[in-house]
Amino acid sequence: MNRTLPRCLSALVTLLGSLPALAQDPAPGKGPDKEIAEKIETLKDVVLDKKFARDNEGVQIIDWLLEKTKAGVDEKDQQAIVKALDGVFTAGPKVRPPEKPELYRGAAAALGYCGVEGAKVLKNVYLNKRFPERKEWLPLRELLLKYLGRTKDESQVKFLTKEARNNHEAALQAAAGEALGNFDESKEPIRKEIVGELMVTYGELSEKAGQLGSQNIEAQNAQDRLAALKDKWNTTLGKLTRQNFATFREWQDWYNKNKAQAW
């Protein structure tokens, strides 16, 4: 009988027993964070303060929640954070005056890091009649579009494209076009769809702007609109195509030659 075999087996068992397990049960989730819940409750109180006296405190809480979000939180905590940020815009009977937008600005910025769920809230706030299409709300509405793009939620591309092409406010056209630059890592069909849509409106405005004449109001309006959006749109087109041009004519020449190519 070979006496070395049991010894070898014994040594092997000892060796395997000393090695870390190759397959382990996944680590349990963090679970809800009590401090997050407490901060959210305080933020609710801030939002409901009719004198808006605690808005600076609210901004600090939102910043804290944003840092938590970036670091990674439990799924239920994430849902609670998005709901609380939504409440900043929709809770309470009173809307903060346009000249005191700090809490709204902070919430919009934070929602931009909340993915698909954050995108839903930002779009709904943009469409909410609490923040109507009036000049005093224009800066906030620009930010809502900007941060909507930052969520990188591709289901929002058509909405942002529609705003970029059709909004009657040049500043919102510019903001929506800028927001679309966040989809520079999307697959080629999405990038090409955005570029194709922007090129149509860019071309229409450029053609009208070129119809010079002292009495041509449409040409002057087109020139003013181009001045407001051209730089932001050029930047977005550059991100989506990996090219760099400054005028529609240059973009058109490149696009006509390369729209059927891979980029």
TIMAR-871796 format. One record per residue (C-alpha): x, y negated, z negated; residue in one letter. Coordinates in steps of 0.5 Angstrom, whole numbers. Example, Ala and Ser with C-alpha at 12.3 -4.5 7.8 and 13.67 -1.06 7.14 Angstrom:
BEGIN
+-------+-------+-------+----+
!     u !     v !     w ! aa !
+-------+-------+-------+----+
!    25 !     9 !   -16 !  a !
!    27 !     2 !   -14 !  s !
+-------+-------+-------+----+
This chain:
BEGIN
+-------+-------+-------+----+
!     u !     v !     w ! aa !
+-------+-------+-------+----+
!     0 !     0 !     0 !  m !
!     3 !    -7 !     2 !  n !
!     3 !   -11 !    -5 !  r !
!     5 !   -17 !    -2 !  t !
!    -2 !   -18 !     1 !  l !
!    -6 !   -20 !    -5 !  p !
!     0 !   -25 !    -7 !  r !
!    -1 !   -28 !    -1 !  c !
!    -9 !   -29 !    -1 !  l !
!    -8 !   -31 !    -8 !  s !
!    -3 !   -37 !    -6 !  a !
!    -8 !   -38 !     0 !  l !
!   -14 !   -39 !    -5 !  v !
!   -10 !   -43 !   -10 !  t !
!    -7 !   -48 !    -4 !  l !
!   -14 !   -49 !    -1 !  l !
!   -17 !   -50 !    -8 !  g !
!   -12 !   -56 !    -9 !  s !
!   -14 !   -59 !    -2 !  l !
!   -19 !   -65 !    -2 !  p !
!   -26 !   -62 !     1 !  a !
!   -27 !   -63 !     8 !  l !
!   -34 !   -64 !     8 !  a !
!   -37 !   -68 !     3 !  q !
!   -44 !   -71 !     2 !  d !
!   -45 !   -78 !     4 !  p !
!   -44 !   -83 !    -2 !  a !
!   -50 !   -85 !    -4 !  p !
!   -53 !   -92 !    -2 !  g !
!   -51 !   -98 !    -6 !  k !
!   -59 !   -99 !    -8 !  g !
!   -62 !  -106 !    -9 !  p !
!   -58 !  -112 !   -12 !  d !
!   -61 !  -115 !   -18 !  k !
!   -57 !  -121 !   -17 !  e !
!   -60 !  -122 !   -10 !  i !
!   -67 !  -121 !   -13 !  a !
!   -66 !  -126 !   -18 !  e !
!   -63 !  -131 !   -13 !  k !
!   -69 !  -130 !    -8 !  i !
!   -74 !  -132 !   -14 !  e !
!   -70 !  -138 !   -15 !  t !
!   -70 !  -140 !    -8 !  l !
!   -78 !  -139 !    -8 !  k !
!   -78 !  -144 !   -14 !  d !
!   -74 !  -149 !   -10 !  v !
!   -78 !  -148 !    -4 !  v !
!   -85 !  -150 !    -7 !  l !
!   -82 !  -156 !   -11 !  d !
!   -86 !  -161 !    -8 !  k !
!   -81 !  -167 !   -10 !  k !
!   -76 !  -163 !    -6 !  f !
!   -71 !  -165 !   -11 !  a !
!   -68 !  -158 !   -12 !  r !
!   -66 !  -157 !    -4 !  d !
!   -58 !  -158 !    -5 !  n !
!   -59 !  -152 !   -10 !  e !
!   -63 !  -148 !    -5 !  g !
!   -58 !  -149 !     0 !  v !
!   -52 !  -146 !    -5 !  q !
!   -57 !  -140 !    -6 !  i !
!   -58 !  -139 !     2 !  i !
!   -50 !  -140 !     3 !  d !
!   -49 !  -135 !    -3 !  w !
!   -54 !  -130 !     0 !  l !
!   -51 !  -131 !     7 !  l !
!   -44 !  -129 !     4 !  e !
!   -48 !  -123 !     1 !  k !
!   -51 !  -121 !     8 !  t !
!   -44 !  -121 !    12 !  k !
!   -41 !  -117 !     6 !  a !
!   -46 !  -112 !     7 !  g !
!   -53 !  -111 !     3 !  v !
!   -58 !  -105 !     2 !  d !
!   -63 !  -105 !     7 !  e !
!   -69 !  -107 !     2 !  k !
!   -64 !  -113 !     0 !  d !
!   -63 !  -115 !     7 !  q !
!   -71 !  -115 !     9 !  q !
!   -72 !  -119 !     2 !  a !
!   -67 !  -124 !     4 !  i !
!   -70 !  -125 !    11 !  v !
!   -77 !  -125 !     8 !  k !
!   -74 !  -131 !     3 !  a !
!   -71 !  -135 !     9 !  l !
!   -78 !  -134 !    13 !  d !
!   -81 !  -137 !     7 !  g !
!   -76 !  -143 !     7 !  v !
!   -80 !  -145 !    13 !  f !
!   -87 !  -143 !    12 !  t !
!   -88 !  -142 !     4 !  a !
!   -92 !  -148 !     1 !  g !
!   -97 !  -153 !     3 !  p !
!   -92 !  -159 !     4 !  k !
!   -87 !  -159 !    10 !  v !
!   -80 !  -163 !     8 !  r !
!   -79 !  -169 !    12 !  p !
!   -75 !  -169 !    19 !  p !
!   -70 !  -174 !    15 !  e !
!   -69 !  -168 !    10 !  k !
!   -67 !  -162 !    14 !  p !
!   -62 !  -159 !    10 !  e !
!   -66 !  -153 !     7 !  l !
!   -68 !  -152 !    14 !  y !
!   -62 !  -152 !    17 !  r !
!   -59 !  -147 !    12 !  g !
!   -64 !  -142 !    13 !  a !
!   -63 !  -143 !    21 !  a !
!   -56 !  -142 !    20 !  a !
!   -57 !  -136 !    16 !  a !
!   -62 !  -132 !    20 !  l !
!   -57 !  -133 !    26 !  g !
!   -53 !  -127 !    22 !  y !
!   -59 !  -123 !    21 !  c !
!   -60 !  -119 !    28 !  g !
!   -66 !  -117 !    31 !  v !
!   -71 !  -119 !    24 !  e !
!   -67 !  -126 !    24 !  g !
!   -69 !  -127 !    31 !  a !
!   -76 !  -126 !    30 !  k !
!   -77 !  -131 !    25 !  v !
!   -73 !  -136 !    28 !  l !
!   -77 !  -135 !    35 !  k !
!   -83 !  -136 !    30 !  n !
!   -81 !  -142 !    27 !  v !
!   -79 !  -145 !    34 !  y !
!   -86 !  -144 !    36 !  l !
!   -90 !  -146 !    29 !  n !
!   -94 !  -152 !    30 !  k !
!   -91 !  -154 !    23 !  r !
!   -85 !  -156 !    27 !  f !
!   -88 !  -160 !    33 !  p !
!   -85 !  -162 !    40 !  e !
!   -84 !  -169 !    37 !  r !
!   -77 !  -173 !    37 !  k !
!   -76 !  -173 !    30 !  e !
!   -76 !  -165 !    30 !  w !
!   -72 !  -165 !    36 !  l !
!   -65 !  -163 !    32 !  p !
!   -68 !  -158 !    28 !  l !
!   -71 !  -155 !    34 !  r !
!   -64 !  -155 !    38 !  e !
!   -61 !  -151 !    32 !  l !
!   -67 !  -146 !    32 !  l !
!   -65 !  -144 !    39 !  l !
!   -58 !  -144 !    38 !  k !
!   -58 !  -139 !    32 !  y !
!   -63 !  -135 !    36 !  l !
!   -58 !  -134 !    41 !  g !
!   -53 !  -132 !    35 !  r !
!   -57 !  -126 !    33 !  t !
!   -55 !  -123 !    40 !  k !
!   -62 !  -120 !    40 !  d !
!   -63 !  -118 !    48 !  e !
!   -70 !  -118 !    47 !  s !
!   -70 !  -126 !    46 !  q !
!   -66 !  -127 !    53 !  v !
!   -72 !  -128 !    57 !  k !
!   -75 !  -133 !    52 !  f !
!   -68 !  -137 !    52 !  l !
!   -68 !  -137 !    59 !  t !
!   -75 !  -140 !    60 !  k !
!   -73 !  -145 !    55 !  e !
!   -67 !  -147 !    59 !  a !
!   -70 !  -147 !    65 !  r !
!   -77 !  -150 !    64 !  n !
!   -77 !  -154 !    57 !  n !
!   -79 !  -162 !    58 !  h !
!   -73 !  -164 !    53 !  e !
!   -66 !  -164 !    56 !  a !
!   -63 !  -163 !    49 !  a !
!   -67 !  -156 !    49 !  l !
!   -65 !  -154 !    56 !  q !
!   -58 !  -155 !    54 !  a !
!   -59 !  -152 !    47 !  a !
!   -62 !  -146 !    50 !  a !
!   -57 !  -145 !    55 !  g !
!   -52 !  -146 !    50 !  e !
!   -55 !  -140 !    46 !  a !
!   -55 !  -135 !    52 !  l !
!   -47 !  -136 !    52 !  g !
!   -48 !  -131 !    46 !  n !
!   -49 !  -125 !    51 !  f !
!   -42 !  -125 !    54 !  d !
!   -41 !  -118 !    51 !  e !
!   -48 !  -115 !    54 !  s !
!   -48 !  -111 !    60 !  k !
!   -47 !  -113 !    67 !  e !
!   -55 !  -113 !    69 !  p !
!   -56 !  -118 !    63 !  i !
!   -51 !  -123 !    64 !  r !
!   -52 !  -123 !    72 !  k !
!   -60 !  -124 !    70 !  e !
!   -58 !  -130 !    66 !  i !
!   -53 !  -133 !    71 !  v !
!   -58 !  -132 !    76 !  g !
!   -63 !  -136 !    73 !  e !
!   -59 !  -141 !    70 !  l !
!   -56 !  -142 !    77 !  m !
!   -63 !  -144 !    80 !  v !
!   -65 !  -149 !    76 !  t !
!   -58 !  -152 !    76 !  y !
!   -58 !  -152 !    83 !  g !
!   -65 !  -156 !    83 !  e !
!   -62 !  -161 !    79 !  l !
!   -56 !  -162 !    83 !  s !
!   -60 !  -163 !    89 !  e !
!   -65 !  -168 !    86 !  k !
!   -59 !  -172 !    83 !  a !
!   -56 !  -172 !    89 !  g !
!   -61 !  -176 !    93 !  q !
!   -59 !  -183 !    91 !  l !
!   -63 !  -189 !    92 !  g !
!   -65 !  -195 !    87 !  s !
!   -72 !  -193 !    87 !  q !
!   -71 !  -186 !    87 !  n !
!   -74 !  -184 !    79 !  i !
!   -73 !  -177 !    80 !  e !
!   -66 !  -177 !    82 !  a !
!   -64 !  -181 !    76 !  q !
!   -68 !  -177 !    72 !  n !
!   -64 !  -171 !    74 !  a !
!   -58 !  -174 !    73 !  q !
!   -59 !  -176 !    66 !  d !
!   -62 !  -169 !    65 !  r !
!   -55 !  -166 !    68 !  l !
!   -51 !  -170 !    64 !  a !
!   -54 !  -167 !    58 !  a !
!   -54 !  -160 !    59 !  l !
!   -48 !  -159 !    64 !  k !
!   -42 !  -158 !    59 !  d !
!   -46 !  -153 !    55 !  k !
!   -49 !  -149 !    61 !  w !
!   -42 !  -149 !    64 !  n !
!   -39 !  -146 !    58 !  t !
!   -44 !  -141 !    58 !  t !
!   -43 !  -139 !    65 !  l !
!   -36 !  -139 !    64 !  g !
!   -37 !  -134 !    58 !  k !
!   -42 !  -129 !    62 !  l !
!   -38 !  -129 !    69 !  t !
!   -30 !  -130 !    66 !  r !
!   -30 !  -136 !    71 !  q !
!   -28 !  -143 !    70 !  n !
!   -32 !  -149 !    74 !  f !
!   -34 !  -156 !    73 !  a !
!   -39 !  -157 !    78 !  t !
!   -45 !  -153 !    81 !  f !
!   -42 !  -153 !    88 !  r !
!   -36 !  -150 !    85 !  e !
!   -41 !  -145 !    81 !  w !
!   -45 !  -144 !    88 !  q !
!   -39 !  -142 !    92 !  d !
!   -36 !  -137 !    87 !  w !
!   -43 !  -134 !    86 !  y !
!   -45 !  -133 !    93 !  n !
!   -39 !  -129 !    94 !  k !
!   -39 !  -125 !    88 !  n !
!   -46 !  -124 !    86 !  k !
!   -46 !  -117 !    89 !  a !
!   -39 !  -115 !    86 !  q !
!   -38 !  -113 !    79 !  a !
!   -36 !  -118 !    73 !  w !
+-------+-------+-------+----+
